[in-house]
């Protein structure tokens, strides 16, 4: 999650303890709670990682665990008890492991002097997927109302996007006042344990639970809006760049809420829109090139999905409704575009031999 980018941006290390970064520009000191998490859960493991292990290997394994965690959370809603609670407990463990791995890659890179532009880019390029993936897992496990599902997941992607817009245009990577990535991931891990206990004793069909979850979703959206507004008020923030992303996300929400695409197609396209736009902000910031935050291909796919629904009702592709099939094709397009950008700029990013 975003925590390590603020550390690597400053690229400063405490000489007395290389596993603990000193705050650089735009990197606020960690909270006391975050420092305790790192001290108790991460540092004991750091000492056991061989120097031969590349930090990017840790980043990729962390990313894989994040997908497994989301799969456990999303799949839990389809299971009966006690298996639903077991799946949620598995998601809790996965989220905790993902949080630890997200800290360890940067700590290990600094300890073994393997920091590089490529490592920085890989870590936070993938964060553009992991950030929405975390919220998607929780919202799907809770079976939230469609409006709440759309709002909560779009807004969390907006926060990370706003963070990167500010970083790209001002060089300042700062966290919102609410919580850092480490604290947020730890909170979600604890939340999955609470969900496991709740659904073990209370059936999801309980009417009062719907009302409670709508209220919870409204609170979450209010918090995310506050986090976004934190960046909007910062000098140098480019609201015009941010609104392009919001418009794309809003278009995807409309497709889902109008029942044009399935919830799974919506969530996957939201993940990859974040990857395409926010991930490209990461890449272009690191290689110091301007980026306008646009991709007309995404806009074209949103329009094509809507057109397919109204012009070709009932059309299918390989047994899948055509609008949803186009949404998955859009995901492949966005992934391919990012891989192409990565290949194009690899020579700038790849580590150089130390002289």
C-alpha positions in Angstrom: 0.0 0.0 0.0 1.1 3.7 -0.3 3.2 3.8 3.0 6.5 2.8 1.5 6.3 5.3 -1.4 6.6 8.2 1.0 9.7 6.4 2.5 11.4 5.8 -0.8 10.6 9.3 -2.0 12.8 10.7 0.7 15.4 7.9 0.2 16.9 8.6 3.6 17.9 5.9 6.1 18.8 6.1 9.8 22.5 5.1 9.9 22.0 3.6 13.3 19.3 1.3 12.1 18.9 0.8 8.3 15.6 -1.0 8.7 14.0 2.2 9.9 13.8 5.1 7.5 14.1 8.6 8.7 11.4 10.9 7.4 12.2 12.4 4.1 10.4 15.2 2.3 6.7 14.5 2.1 7.1 11.5 4.5 5.6 12.2 7.9 7.0 10.3 10.9 5.0 7.0 11.4 2.4 7.0 14.1 3.2 5.2 17.4 0.8 2.4 16.4 2.4 1.9 13.0 5.9 1.9 14.6 4.8 -0.8 17.0 3.4 -2.9 14.1 6.7 -2.6 12.3 8.7 -3.4 15.4 6.7 -6.4 16.5 5.7 -8.0 13.2 8.1 -6.9 10.5 11.5 -6.4 12.1 11.8 -10.0 13.5 11.1 -11.4 10.0 13.4 -8.9 8.3 16.4 -10.4 10.0 15.6 -13.8 8.6 15.3 -12.8 5.0 18.5 -13.8 3.1 20.3 -11.0 1.3 20.0 -13.0 -1.9 16.2 -12.5 -2.0 15.4 -9.6 -4.3 13.0 -7.0 -2.8 10.9 -7.2 -6.0 10.3 -10.9 -5.3 8.8 -9.9 -1.9 6.6 -7.3 -3.7 5.3 -9.8 -6.2 4.5 -12.4 -3.5 2.7 -9.7 -1.5 0.7 -8.9 -4.6 -0.2 -12.5 -5.1 -1.3 -12.8 -1.5 -3.5 -9.7 -1.9 -5.4 -11.4 -4.7 -5.8 -14.6 -2.7 -7.1 -12.5 0.2 -9.6 -10.8 -2.0 -10.7 -14.1 -3.4 -11.3 -15.5 0.1 -13.3 -12.5 1.0 -15.4 -12.3 -2.1 -16.0 -16.1 -2.2 -17.0 -16.2 1.5 -20.4 -14.6 0.5 -21.2 -17.8 -1.5 -20.5 -20.2 1.4 -22.6 -21.5 4.2 -21.5 -21.6 7.8 -19.0 -22.5 9.2 -17.1 -22.2 5.9 -18.1 -18.6 5.5 -16.4 -17.7 8.7 -13.4 -19.9 7.9 -12.9 -18.0 4.6 -13.1 -14.7 6.4 -10.5 -15.8 8.9 -8.4 -16.8 6.0 -8.9 -13.3 4.5 -7.8 -11.8 7.8 -4.6 -13.8 7.8 -4.0 -12.9 4.2 -4.5 -9.2 4.8 -2.0 -9.4 7.7 0.6 -11.2 5.6 0.0 -8.6 2.8 0.6 -5.8 5.2 3.8 -7.4 6.5 5.1 -8.0 3.0 4.3 -4.5 1.9 6.5 -3.2 4.7 9.3 -5.8 4.2 10.1 -5.2 0.6 11.2 -1.6 1.2 12.9 -2.4 4.5 14.8 -5.3 2.9 15.8 -3.2 -0.1 17.3 -0.6 2.2 19.0 -3.1 4.5 20.7 -4.9 1.6 21.3 -1.7 -0.5 19.1 -2.9 -3.3 17.0 0.2 -3.7 16.3 1.2 -7.3 13.8 3.1 -9.5 12.6 -0.3 -10.7 11.9 -1.5 -7.2 10.1 1.7 -6.3 8.0 1.6 -9.5 7.1 -2.1 -9.1 6.0 -1.6 -5.5 3.7 1.3 -6.0 2.6 0.5 -9.6 1.1 -2.6 -8.0 -0.4 -0.6 -5.2 -2.7 0.9 -7.8 -4.3 -2.5 -7.9 -4.0 -3.5 -4.3 -5.6 -0.3 -2.9 -9.0 -0.9 -4.5 -8.7 -4.6 -4.2 -8.6 -4.3 -0.4 -11.9 -2.4 -0.2 -13.5 -4.6 -2.9 -12.8 -7.8 -0.8 -14.4 -6.2 2.3 -17.5 -4.7 0.6 -18.2 -8.0 -1.3 -17.8 -10.1 1.9 -20.4 -7.8 3.6 -22.8 -8.0 0.5 -23.3 -4.3 0.6 -26.1 -2.5 -1.2 -25.1 -1.8 -4.9 -25.0 1.9 -4.4 -22.8 1.6 -1.4 -20.6 -0.9 -3.2 -20.1 1.5 -6.1 -19.5 4.5 -3.9 -17.1 3.0 -1.4 -14.9 1.3 -4.0 -14.8 4.3 -6.3 -14.0 6.7 -3.5 -11.1 4.6 -2.1 -9.6 4.6 -5.6 -10.1 8.3 -5.8 -8.0 8.8 -2.6 -5.0 7.0 -4.0 -5.3 8.8 -7.3 -5.5 12.2 -5.6 -2.4 11.3 -3.6 -0.5 10.5 -6.8 -1.7 13.6 -8.6 -0.4 15.8 -5.8 2.9 13.8 -5.8 3.3 14.1 -9.6 2.8 17.8 -9.7 4.4 18.9 -6.5 6.9 16.2 -5.5 5.1 15.8 -2.1 3.8 12.4 -1.2 1.8 12.7 2.0 -0.8 10.6 3.8 -4.3 11.8 4.6 -4.9 12.5 8.3 -7.0 9.5 8.9 -4.5 6.6 8.7 -1.5 5.3 6.8 -1.6 2.2 4.6 -0.2 0.0 7.4 -2.8 1.0 9.9 -5.5 0.6 7.3 -4.5 -2.9 6.3 -4.2 -3.9 10.0 -7.7 -2.5 10.6 -9.2 -4.5 7.6 -7.5 -7.6 9.0 -9.1 -7.1 12.4 -12.4 -6.3 10.5 -12.4 -9.7 8.8 -12.2 -11.4 12.2 -15.2 -9.3 13.3 -17.1 -10.3 10.2 -16.3 -14.0 10.8 -17.8 -13.7 14.3 -20.7 -11.6 13.2 -21.8 -14.0 10.4 -21.3 -17.0 12.6 -24.0 -15.8 14.9 -26.1 -13.6 12.7 -27.5 -14.6 9.3 -26.8 -12.1 6.6 -30.5 -11.9 5.7 -31.3 -10.2 9.1 -33.2 -6.9 8.1 -31.4 -4.8 10.7 -28.0 -5.8 9.3 -28.9 -4.2 5.9 -29.6 -0.9 7.7 -26.4 -1.2 9.7 -24.3 -1.9 6.6 -25.8 1.1 4.7 -24.9 3.3 7.7 -21.4 1.8 7.8 -21.0 2.4 4.0 -22.1 6.0 4.4 -19.6 6.5 7.1 -16.8 4.9 5.0 -17.7 7.2 2.1 -17.7 10.2 4.3 -14.2 9.3 5.6 -12.9 8.7 2.0 -14.4 12.0 0.9 -12.6 13.7 3.8 -9.3 12.0 2.7 -9.7 13.2 -0.9 -10.6 16.7 0.3 -7.3 16.7 2.3 -5.5 16.6 -1.1 -7.8 19.0 -2.8 -6.8 21.7 -0.4 -3.1 21.3 -1.0 -1.2 23.9 -3.0 -0.4 22.6 -6.5 -3.1 20.0 -6.6 -4.5 19.6 -10.2 -8.2 19.1 -9.8 -8.7 19.0 -13.6 -6.4 15.9 -13.7 -8.3 14.3 -10.9 -11.7 14.9 -12.3 -10.8 12.9 -15.4 -10.3 9.8 -13.3 -13.5 10.5 -11.3 -15.4 10.8 -14.6 -14.1 7.4 -15.7 -14.9 5.8 -12.4 -18.4 7.5 -12.4 -19.0 6.0 -15.9 -18.2 2.5 -14.7 -20.4 3.0 -11.6 -23.3 4.0 -14.0 -22.8 0.9 -16.1 -23.0 -1.2 -13.0 -25.9 0.6 -11.3 -28.0 0.6 -14.5 -27.5 -3.2 -14.6 -25.5 -3.0 -17.9 -22.5 -5.0 -16.5 -22.2 -7.4 -13.6 -20.8 -6.5 -10.3 -17.7 -8.6 -11.0 -17.1 -6.8 -14.4 -17.5 -3.5 -12.7 -15.1 -4.2 -9.9 -12.5 -5.7 -12.3 -12.7 -2.6 -14.6 -12.4 -0.3 -11.6 -9.3 -2.1 -10.5 -7.6 -1.9 -13.9 -8.7 1.7 -14.4 -6.9 2.5 -11.2 -3.9 0.4 -12.4 -3.9 2.2 -15.8 -4.2 5.8 -14.6 -2.8 5.8 -11.0 -0.2 3.3 -11.9 0.9 5.4 -14.9 1.2 8.4 -12.5 3.7 6.3 -10.4 5.7 5.4 -13.5 5.8 8.9 -15.0 6.6 10.5 -11.7 9.6 8.2 -11.1 11.0 8.7 -14.6 10.3 12.5 -14.3 8.0 12.8 -17.4 4.7 14.8 -17.5 1.4 12.9 -17.6 -2.1 14.3 -18.2 -3.9 11.4 -16.5 -6.0 10.4 -19.5 -6.6 7.3 -21.6 -9.1 7.7 -24.4 -9.2 4.0 -24.8 -11.0 3.6 -21.5 -13.5 6.3 -22.5 -14.1 4.4 -25.8 -14.7 1.1 -24.0 -17.2 2.7 -21.6 -19.1 4.2 -24.6 -18.9 0.8 -26.4 -20.3 -1.1 -23.4 -23.2 1.2 -23.1 -23.8 1.1 -26.9 -23.7 -2.7 -26.9 -26.3 -2.9 -24.2 -28.8 -0.6 -25.9 -28.1 -1.4 -29.6 -27.6 -5.2 -29.2 -29.8 -6.3 -26.3 -29.2 -9.9 -25.3 -26.0 -10.3 -27.4 -23.4 -12.6 -25.9 -19.7 -13.4 -26.5 -18.7 -17.0 -25.6 -21.7 -17.3 -23.4 -21.0 -14.0 -21.6 -23.3 -11.0 -21.9 -21.6 -8.7 -24.5 -21.3 -5.6 -22.2 -19.6 -7.6 -19.5 -17.4 -9.3 -22.1 -16.3 -5.9 -23.4 -15.6 -4.9 -19.8 -13.2 -7.8 -19.4 -11.6 -7.0 -22.7 -11.1 -3.4 -21.5 -9.2 -4.9 -18.5 -6.9 -6.7 -20.9 -6.4 -3.5 -22.8 -5.4 -1.5 -19.8 -3.1 -4.2 -18.5 -1.5 -4.4 -21.9 -1.0 -0.6 -22.2 0.8 -0.6 -18.8 3.0 -3.5 -19.8 3.9 -1.6 -23.0 4.8 1.5 -21.0 6.9 -0.5 -18.6 8.8 -2.1 -21.5 9.3 1.2 -23.2 10.8 2.8 -20.1 12.6 -0.3 -18.7 16.1 1.0 -19.6 15.4 4.1 -17.5 14.1 2.1 -14.6 16.4 -0.9 -14.5 19.1 -1.0 -11.8 22.6 0.0 -12.9 25.7 -1.8 -11.8 27.4 -0.2 -8.9 30.8 1.2 -9.9 
